[in-house]
Amino acid sequence: MRVVCIYRDNQDYSRMVDEWLENVRRQTGREIETMDPDENTGFCEAYDVVEYPTILVLGSRGEVRASWRGLKLPLINEVLYYLI
């Protein structure tokens, strides 16, 4: 499975997202892929990403298995379920 966090850097919420990503890495030993929506507009259009931050869990065929949108970031355990 692929977990992608789509967010813009240098925004009000960026520090919170960076800290969350660092906590995930520290607690699980796994990295979550990050993506800038301005550099990946095709990806964002394909998955209808219009709110940031957005975290998507994609299956092997690119289907969305789970998603979280907005400032209410998921618990690390919720994401870890898909990383294992």
C-alpha positions as CSV (number, residue, x, y, z in Angstrom):
1,M,0.0,0.0,0.0
2,R,1.0,3.6,-0.6
3,V,0.4,6.3,1.9
4,V,0.6,9.9,0.5
5,C,0.4,13.1,2.4
6,I,-0.5,16.0,0.1
7,Y,0.1,19.5,1.6
8,R,1.6,22.9,0.8
9,D,4.7,24.0,2.6
10,N,4.9,27.4,4.3
11,Q,1.2,27.4,5.3
12,D,-0.4,27.9,8.7
13,Y,-0.9,24.1,9.0
14,S,2.5,23.0,7.7
15,R,4.3,22.8,11.0
16,M,1.6,20.6,12.4
17,V,1.8,18.3,9.4
18,D,5.6,18.2,9.6
19,E,5.4,17.2,13.3
20,W,2.8,14.6,12.6
21,L,5.0,13.1,9.8
22,E,8.0,13.1,12.1
23,N,6.0,11.4,14.9
24,V,4.9,8.7,12.4
25,R,8.5,8.1,11.3
26,R,9.8,8.0,14.9
27,Q,7.1,5.7,16.3
28,T,6.8,3.3,13.4
29,G,10.2,3.6,11.5
30,R,8.3,4.2,8.3
31,E,8.2,7.2,6.0
32,I,5.1,8.6,4.5
33,E,5.4,10.0,1.0
34,T,4.8,13.7,0.8
35,M,3.5,15.6,-2.2
36,D,3.2,19.3,-3.1
37,P,-0.2,19.8,-4.9
38,D,1.2,22.6,-7.0
39,E,3.8,20.2,-8.5
40,N,1.5,17.3,-8.9
41,T,-1.8,18.8,-10.2
42,G,-2.6,15.7,-12.3
43,F,-2.4,13.4,-9.3
44,C,-4.6,15.8,-7.3
45,E,-7.2,16.1,-10.1
46,A,-7.3,12.3,-10.5
47,Y,-8.0,11.7,-6.8
48,D,-10.1,14.9,-6.3
49,V,-7.8,16.4,-3.7
50,V,-9.0,20.0,-3.1
51,E,-8.4,20.3,0.7
52,Y,-5.1,20.4,2.4
53,P,-3.6,18.5,4.1
54,T,-5.0,15.3,2.6
55,I,-3.7,11.8,3.4
56,L,-4.5,9.1,1.0
57,V,-4.0,5.3,1.3
58,L,-3.8,3.8,-2.2
59,G,-4.0,0.1,-3.0
60,S,-1.9,-1.7,-5.5
61,R,-4.1,-0.7,-8.4
62,G,-4.3,2.9,-7.3
63,E,-7.7,2.7,-5.6
64,V,-8.3,4.8,-2.5
65,R,-8.5,2.5,0.5
66,A,-8.7,5.3,3.1
67,S,-8.5,9.1,3.2
68,W,-8.3,11.9,5.7
69,R,-8.9,15.5,4.6
70,G,-8.3,18.8,6.5
71,L,-6.6,19.6,9.7
72,K,-7.9,16.7,11.8
73,L,-5.0,14.4,11.1
74,P,-5.5,10.7,11.8
75,L,-4.1,8.8,14.7
76,I,-0.8,7.1,13.9
77,N,-2.4,3.7,14.6
78,E,-5.0,4.4,12.0
79,V,-2.3,4.9,9.3
80,L,0.0,2.2,10.7
81,Y,-2.8,-0.4,9.9
82,Y,-2.3,0.3,6.2
83,L,1.5,0.5,6.4
84,I,1.9,-3.0,7.8
